[in-house]
Each structure stands twice: as C-alpha cells, then as structure tokens.
Amino acid sequence: MDAAAHFGQLARYNVWATERLLQAVDALPEADYRRDLGLFFRGIHGTLNHLLVGEHLLWFVRFAEGGSPRVALDAEVESDRARLAARLREGAARWEPLIAGIEPARWSGLLSYTTMRGTPASLPFAATLAHVFNHGTHHRGQITAALTALGQPCPELDLVYFLQNPHLP
C-alpha cells in the first residue's frame, strides 16, 4: 500500500473512531462529562479539548499550511460540549482530503515547524503524520477507560474492528 492510501485509511478510521466515541460520550450526564477523573487532561471534556488542540489546531495547521501556531496543550478552546463535538467531527473530516492532495515525493521528506517552545524542528513527514493518528488513538483510549470506570458502555474502537466493519457508525 502506498503512503497516501495508508494514511487515507487512517484518516477514515479517525473519523469513524471519533464519531463512535462522541456518540458514547454524548450519553454521559454533564457532571460525569466534566468530572476530574485523574486523566492527564483531568477528565473527558479536558481530553476532548486536548484532541482539538493537538490534532486540529496544531498538527493540521502544520501539515496543511506550514504554520506553527501557539496554543497551550491543555487549553480549553471550546467550553461548550456540543460545539466541541462538532469541531472534533469537522476537524477529523479535514484530514482525508488533505492527505489525498499530498505530492508523492513529500512522503519521504521532512515536516519543518516551530515547537511550542519556539525551537525550530524538522521531523520525518510520514512518521510525524503517523504520530497524529496514534496520538488520537491514545487519548480516545483514555476516554474509553474513563467511560468504563464511570460504569458506562463504550464502543469498540480498535482499528481491526474498523477494517472489519467500516459501515458501522
């Protein structure tokens, strides 16, 4: 499989997993949704905000525009629960078209940007994009663990489940 096809598939998985997770989170009472559960970004709301910051406000801009925005990784950029979910869905949907337009030679190149500390950085382009999708998987896993701890059902989000059942919401 070529890089564009591989990462396009990961982008579709990201949309699928994000949707399934947000549907499960939507069933939570507000107090549980906002509760400090001891996660790195405190609770579910804080972790979802971190996903918006990391995946969409930082990395997407770095890949799509070559920019280096500065926003705190723990920033609450969206306090409204419904709007946060909408922005996560919108952001996830933007990756596949971006990936489809990447020139073949770019995959073996570097992604250059400025870190949050203001330091210039250059990392392997494809491996760094893999980090973006891996990062989302990591934090979705934290949220599913939190759902389980709260006694709530949580969706199956494994990539292999997506590959077997891509039609499921």
Secondary structure, DSSP 8 states (H G I E B T S, - for coil): --HHHHHHHHHHHHHHHHHHHHHHHHTS-HHHHHS--SBTTBSHHHHHHHHIIIIIIIIHHHHHH-------TT------HHHHHHHHHHHHHHHHHHHHT--GGGGGSEEEEE-TTS-EEEEEHHHHHHHHHHHHHHHHHHHHHHHHHTT-------HHHHHH-TT--
